[in-house]
Amino acid sequence: MMRMADLKTLRWVPEFAGAWIWMRAMAALPPDTASNVGGWLGRTVGPRLPFTRMARRNLRLAFPDLAPEREARIVRAMWDNLGRVAAEYPHLGAIVDPDADRLEVVGQERLEPLLAGQTGGICWSGHLANWEVLAVAAAQRARASVTVVRDPNNGFVARLIERYRAVAGGRRVPKGREAGHLMLQCLRHKGVVAILLDQRMSDGVVVPFFGHDAQTPPAAAMMGLRMKAPIHPIRIERTGPARFRATVQPAMQLPAEGTMHDRVLALTAECNRILETWIRERPEEWMWMHRRWPKDTYRELGLDRI
């Protein structure tokens, strides 16, 4: 009998072939054209996919008074953005190139001690606009960087995407024990840690997000408090096809009182509050299609029947 590993590999091959053809085709196009093609495909096909059900559940949880027409527009615009992200992978190097005028960085002076290697620090964001820009820009500008990533389940596709993520150097590591070790090592060597904080983490700390408890990654808070390192929220916004604005916010105030656990909770809750503010202002640029809250929350609100 064929082993499960062999069956998985057979399933991975056509997925990888499709991803490889897509990336090659997008790489052959100018960045703006590729982004526009991805946006058209995303908004045309995406709303018909099963993942859209979860996006609608999350929207109704976060915005219970949202009109159906507005919900439909946000879903369509979300898929437009996701299609653009998929098409922009081969152009990440061009996007972060300082001479290309595709990435406007507001408040970069706040990061000068980090970029100059005078101190280690943490930069965090969420799955907004094109979130890959944060890690690639950090790798390009900092002397050393570590980015915590979640790779696709398909190992072949993961290696393909890594080629584009690695265009500016730096190191990427999946979340877990090794990630924690490398993050600490990077901070000790006065490097920059880049991390996204908006996905559900089964062993994360429970803090509010859009008024409901959500399991949230505590890594940024824990590392910042342990190393007394600056923690900078960085907001990524789309300003056009393959064009973005990154706004570096002032370093967060580290809580000084209470147990370590209490301080981690307080700091992580503040991260969620900041992220929620960004999403409320531009909901179409967030990735609504992942299950962010516990299943019981959806069930209690009657959203599991959508």
C-alpha positions in Angstrom: 0.0 0.0 0.0 1.1 3.5 -0.7 2.4 5.3 2.4 0.7 8.5 3.6 3.9 10.4 2.9 3.7 9.3 -0.7 0.1 10.4 -1.0 1.0 13.8 0.4 3.8 14.2 -2.1 1.5 13.3 -5.0 -1.0 16.0 -3.8 1.8 18.5 -3.4 3.1 18.1 -6.9 0.2 19.7 -8.8 -0.1 22.4 -6.2 3.5 23.2 -6.7 3.2 23.1 -10.4 0.4 25.6 -10.4 2.3 27.9 -8.0 5.4 27.7 -10.1 3.6 28.6 -13.3 1.8 31.5 -11.5 5.1 32.9 -10.1 6.9 32.6 -13.4 4.0 34.4 -15.2 3.9 37.2 -12.6 7.6 37.6 -12.7 7.5 38.2 -16.4 5.2 41.2 -15.9 6.0 44.6 -14.6 5.2 45.0 -10.9 2.1 47.2 -11.5 0.7 44.9 -14.2 1.3 41.7 -12.1 -0.5 43.3 -9.1 -3.4 44.4 -11.2 -3.8 40.9 -12.7 -3.7 39.3 -9.3 -6.2 41.8 -8.0 -8.6 41.1 -10.9 -8.3 37.3 -10.4 -8.7 37.7 -6.6 -11.9 39.8 -6.7 -13.4 37.7 -9.5 -12.7 34.2 -8.1 -12.1 34.7 -4.4 -15.7 35.6 -3.2 -16.9 32.3 -4.7 -14.4 30.2 -2.7 -15.4 28.3 0.5 -12.9 30.5 2.6 -15.3 33.4 2.1 -17.7 31.9 4.7 -15.1 32.4 7.4 -14.4 35.9 6.2 -18.1 36.7 6.6 -18.2 35.2 10.1 -15.3 37.3 11.2 -16.7 40.4 9.7 -20.0 39.9 11.5 -18.2 39.2 14.8 -16.1 42.3 14.5 -18.8 44.6 13.0 -22.2 43.2 14.1 -24.0 46.2 12.6 -22.3 46.0 9.2 -24.8 46.3 6.3 -24.8 43.4 3.9 -23.8 45.6 1.0 -20.8 46.9 2.9 -19.9 43.4 4.0 -19.9 42.2 0.3 -17.7 45.2 -0.7 -15.1 44.4 2.0 -15.0 40.7 1.1 -14.5 41.5 -2.6 -11.8 44.1 -1.8 -10.1 41.7 0.6 -9.8 39.1 -2.2 -8.6 41.8 -4.5 -5.8 42.6 -2.0 -5.0 38.9 -1.5 -4.7 38.3 -5.2 -2.3 41.2 -5.4 -0.2 39.8 -2.6 0.1 36.5 -4.5 1.1 38.3 -7.6 3.7 40.5 -5.9 5.9 37.8 -4.5 8.3 37.9 -7.5 8.5 41.6 -7.2 9.3 42.0 -3.4 12.9 43.0 -4.2 11.7 45.8 -6.4 9.1 46.9 -3.9 11.5 47.4 -1.1 14.3 48.9 -3.4 14.9 52.5 -2.1 15.4 53.7 -5.6 12.2 52.2 -6.9 9.9 54.6 -5.0 7.5 51.8 -4.2 7.8 51.8 -0.4 7.3 55.0 1.6 8.6 54.7 5.1 7.2 57.2 7.5 9.0 57.6 10.8 12.1 55.6 9.9 14.2 57.8 12.1 12.6 56.0 15.0 14.4 52.8 13.9 17.8 54.3 13.4 19.3 52.8 16.6 18.0 49.4 15.4 19.1 49.7 11.8 22.6 51.0 12.9 23.0 48.0 15.2 23.2 50.1 18.3 20.5 48.0 20.0 18.2 45.1 19.2 14.5 45.6 18.7 11.2 44.2 17.6 9.0 45.3 14.7 5.5 43.9 14.6 2.6 44.2 12.3 -0.4 42.1 11.0 -1.6 40.5 7.8 -2.5 43.9 6.3 -1.9 45.1 2.7 1.2 43.0 1.7 2.6 41.9 5.0 5.7 40.3 3.4 7.0 43.8 2.9 7.8 44.2 6.6 10.2 41.2 6.7 11.9 41.9 3.4 12.4 45.6 4.3 13.8 44.6 7.7 16.2 42.2 6.1 17.3 44.8 3.6 17.8 47.7 6.1 19.0 46.0 9.3 22.4 44.5 9.9 20.8 41.3 11.1 17.2 40.2 11.2 15.0 37.2 12.1 11.4 36.9 10.9 8.9 34.4 12.3 6.8 33.0 9.5 4.1 30.4 8.9 5.0 28.4 5.8 2.4 26.8 3.5 1.7 23.2 4.3 3.0 22.2 0.9 6.7 21.9 1.4 7.5 22.4 -2.2 5.5 25.6 -2.3 7.1 26.7 0.9 10.5 26.5 -0.7 9.3 28.4 -3.7 8.0 31.3 -1.6 11.2 31.3 0.5 13.1 32.2 -2.7 11.2 35.5 -2.9 11.2 36.1 0.8 15.0 35.7 0.9 15.6 38.3 -1.8 17.1 40.8 0.7 18.7 38.2 3.0 17.8 37.9 6.7 16.6 34.7 8.3 13.1 33.2 8.5 12.0 30.6 11.0 8.7 28.9 11.7 7.0 29.7 15.0 8.0 27.4 17.8 10.8 26.7 20.3 13.5 27.3 17.7 11.9 30.6 16.7 12.1 31.8 20.4 15.7 30.8 20.6 16.7 32.6 17.4 14.7 35.7 18.3 16.6 36.0 21.6 19.9 35.4 19.9 19.1 38.1 17.3 18.2 40.6 20.0 21.3 39.9 21.9 23.4 40.5 18.8 21.5 43.8 18.2 19.5 42.7 15.3 15.8 43.2 14.3 13.0 40.7 14.9 10.0 41.0 12.6 6.8 39.3 13.6 3.1 39.2 12.8 0.8 39.1 15.8 -2.7 38.6 14.4 -3.1 34.9 13.9 -4.7 32.5 16.4 -2.2 30.7 18.5 -3.5 27.6 20.4 -1.1 28.2 23.2 -1.1 32.0 23.1 -2.3 34.3 25.8 -6.0 35.2 25.9 -6.6 38.9 25.5 -9.5 41.0 23.9 -9.7 41.5 20.1 -12.7 43.3 18.8 -14.4 42.8 22.1 -13.9 39.0 22.2 -11.2 36.9 23.9 -8.6 35.7 21.3 -5.6 33.5 21.7 -2.8 35.8 20.7 1.0 35.2 20.2 2.8 36.7 23.2 6.3 36.5 21.7 6.8 40.2 21.0 5.8 41.1 24.5 7.8 38.4 26.2 11.0 39.1 24.2 10.7 42.9 24.6 10.2 42.6 28.4 12.9 40.0 28.9 15.5 41.9 26.8 14.2 45.4 27.6 14.1 45.9 23.8 12.1 48.5 22.0 8.9 47.2 20.4 7.7 49.2 17.4 4.3 48.7 15.8 4.6 49.1 12.0 1.5 49.7 9.9 1.6 48.6 6.3 -0.9 50.2 4.0 -1.4 49.7 0.3 -1.1 53.0 -1.7 -1.4 51.4 -5.2 -0.4 48.4 -7.3 2.8 47.1 -5.8 3.1 50.3 -3.7 3.0 50.7 0.0 3.4 53.0 3.0 5.0 51.7 6.2 4.4 53.8 9.2 6.8 53.2 12.1 5.1 54.1 15.4 6.9 55.1 18.6 8.2 52.3 20.7 5.5 50.9 23.0 5.6 51.7 26.7 6.8 48.6 28.6 4.8 47.9 31.7 6.9 48.2 34.8 4.6 46.8 37.5 3.1 43.4 38.1 4.3 39.9 37.5 5.9 38.9 34.2 2.6 37.2 33.2 0.6 40.3 34.0 2.9 42.5 32.0 2.9 40.2 29.0 -0.9 40.2 29.1 -1.1 44.0 29.3 1.4 44.5 26.5 -0.2 41.9 24.2 -3.6 43.4 24.8 -2.2 46.8 23.8 -0.8 45.3 20.6 -4.3 43.9 19.8 -5.8 47.3 20.5 -3.4 49.0 18.0 -4.0 46.3 15.4 -7.8 46.6 15.8 -7.5 50.4 15.2 -5.7 49.8 11.9 -8.2 47.2 10.8 -11.2 49.4 11.5 -9.7 52.1 9.4 -9.0 49.8 6.4 -10.9 46.6 6.9 -10.5 45.6 3.2 -6.7 45.2 3.7 -6.9 42.6 6.5 -7.0 38.8 5.9 -10.4 38.0 7.3 -10.4 34.4 6.0 -8.6 32.7 8.9 -10.4 31.6 12.1 -9.1 34.2 14.6 -11.4 33.4 17.6 -12.2 30.1 19.4 -14.9 27.9 17.9 -17.1 28.5 21.0 -17.2 32.2 20.3 -18.6 31.7 16.8 -21.1 29.2 18.2 -22.3 31.5 21.0 -22.9 34.3 18.5 -24.7 32.0 16.0 -22.0 32.6 13.4 -21.2 28.9 12.9 -24.3 28.6 10.8 -23.2 31.0 8.1 
